[in-house]
Amino acid sequence: MVDDVESLTDDGRHRSRRLRLQTLIRLRWLAVGGQALTVFVVAFWLKFPLPLFASATLIAALALVNFYLMIRYPPTHRIDPGAAFVLLGFDLLQLCALLFITGGLANPFAALVCVPVIISFASQPIRYSTALILVAMVCITILAFSPFPLPWFDGVEINVHNVMQFGVWCSIASTMAFAAFYAYRVSMEASQLADALAATELVLQREKHLSQLDGLAAAAAHELGTPLATISVVAKEMERELKDDERFREDVQLLRSQSERCRDILRRLATLSAEGDAHLRRLPLSSMMEEIVAPHREFGIKLELVEKNSRKGEPVTDRNAGIMYGLGNLIENAVDYARDKVTVTVEHNQRSVRITVEDDGEGYSPDILTRIGEPYVTKRQREDRAGGLGLGLFIAKTLLERSGASLIFENRAPQGAGARVRVEWPRMLIDAHSTK
């Protein structure tokens, strides 16, 4: 399941976050209102000369397209990346056309060219966003050569020096590139984190489901008890009536014996939850660690469990699916990258409980140590293995931290002697006796 989530592509993540058309429509109405208000103020309040008809036509074109989309599609409609590219491209070209006839890069609103590009990088696949920013770069280059003057007072002409035009072009281009990259990174990290958290919830749900199977078995035994009792009664009646009939006697006896066997099985299932409740729901720390370590012993790596304290007075823990999965993942990772040996050390005192997992492998590289616990971070490198520690470790770290643990990842001294993970809880959080 973790591997399936790790294999998600950027396009797959964006597919689940398609833009809602209603969002774009509202943004476009805001653009229509802003453009119309600006033209009205410039033309009728400031009384600057400008191509009013051409400006009104461009604004009307945006409004008509927006009105068509509003009546053509329901408010909940989500658009695919290709359609979003077309709509954002239309918005970009309409705005650039309006800027072109009103002074080009000399227009103080020229920086608004960045808006469609930022929206695209925040929500769309990278290939569509890259195409849109290229279109935007071409548009602002064309705006630098606009022959139309900036609307200004009658008789006063504003001439922008070529050097200043180039400076404005660089300013808009760099702002667009920086803002687009920033929006893309934030969006991508948010998407990865959402996917990883979803995988964490699925893992925890599966572990809880497995721990609840005893209750389901008891419920099934209870439901099957009545019809099985009826079968047993009928079998006894048939045996009494047909005991002298050689043709059916053996079959009836077999039927009765098997029904009795079924009753015994269901009786054990029905008492599983009640008789084994303490064993299944609460167990000593040493027993929990043995249960976690056991599945990882058969991989050719020596796995040593060291208990530094006496078992007398050790914590008794509730069976926590998140803790068991998280510690198991850390041990599995250590076994994968150890040369010969993995040591799991268990310590406890009156204040805390600490579990340390150490291996004798290559350890963590410095760049990985600074990012451990983030989703989709690549694993410690090893030539004969492939894969990533990213999502699996993220899930383990998240589940353990939810239980109140703090985790420290480090390399053993000297350098290259292996990796070490320390997991520590306040005793009151993990000891069931402390919560009484």
Stockholm file with secondary structure:
# STOCKHOLM 1.0

chainA/1-436         MVDDVESLTDDGRHRSRRLRLQTLIRLRWLAVGGQALTVFVVAFWLKFPLPLFASATLIAALALVNFYLMIRYPPTHRIDPGAAFVLLGFDLLQLCALLFITGGLANPFAALVCVPVIISFASQPIRYSTALILVAMVCITILAFSPFPLPWFDGVEINVHNVMQFGVWCSIASTMAFAAFYAYRVSMEASQLADALAATELVLQREKHLSQLDGLAAAAAHELGTPLATISVVAKEMERELKDDERFREDVQLLRSQSERCRDILRRLATLSAEGDAHLRRLPLSSMMEEIVAPHREFGIKLELVEKNSRKGEPVTDRNAGIMYGLGNLIENAVDYARDKVTVTVEHNQRSVRITVEDDGEGYSPDILTRIGEPYVTKRQREDRAGGLGLGLFIAKTLLERSGASLIFENRAPQGAGARVRVEWPRMLIDAHSTK
#=GR chainA/1-436 SS CHHHHHTCCHHHHHHTTCCBHHHHHHHHHHHHHHHHHHHHIIIIISCCCCCHHHHHHHHHHHHHHHHHHHHHSCTTCBCCHHHHHHHHHHHHHHHHHHHHTTTGGGSTTGGGGHHHHHHHHHHSCHHHHHHHHHHHHHHHHHHTTCCSCCCCSTTCCCCCCHHHHHHHHHHHHHHHHHHHHHHHHHHHHHHHHHHHHHHHHHHHHHHHHHHTHHHHHHHHHHHHHHHHHHHHHHHHHHHHHHTTCTTTHHHHHHHHHHHHHHHHHHHHHHHHHHHTHHHHHEEEHHHHHHHHHGGGSSSSSEEEEEECSCSTTCCEEECCHHHHHHHHHHHHHHHHHCSSEEEEEEEECSSEEEEEEEECSCCCCHHHHTTTTSTTCCCCCCTTCCCCSHHHHHHHHHHHHHTTCEEEEEECTTTTSCEEEEEEEEHHHHCGGGGC
#=GC SS_cons         CHHHHHTCCHHHHHHTTCCBHHHHHHHHHHHHHHHHHHHHIIIIISCCCCCHHHHHHHHHHHHHHHHHHHHHSCTTCBCCHHHHHHHHHHHHHHHHHHHHTTTGGGSTTGGGGHHHHHHHHHHSCHHHHHHHHHHHHHHHHHHTTCCSCCCCSTTCCCCCCHHHHHHHHHHHHHHHHHHHHHHHHHHHHHHHHHHHHHHHHHHHHHHHHHHTHHHHHHHHHHHHHHHHHHHHHHHHHHHHHHTTCTTTHHHHHHHHHHHHHHHHHHHHHHHHHHHTHHHHHEEEHHHHHHHHHGGGSSSSSEEEEEECSCSTTCCEEECCHHHHHHHHHHHHHHHHHCSSEEEEEEEECSSEEEEEEEECSCCCCHHHHTTTTSTTCCCCCCTTCCCCSHHHHHHHHHHHHHTTCEEEEEECTTTTSCEEEEEEEEHHHHCGGGGC
//
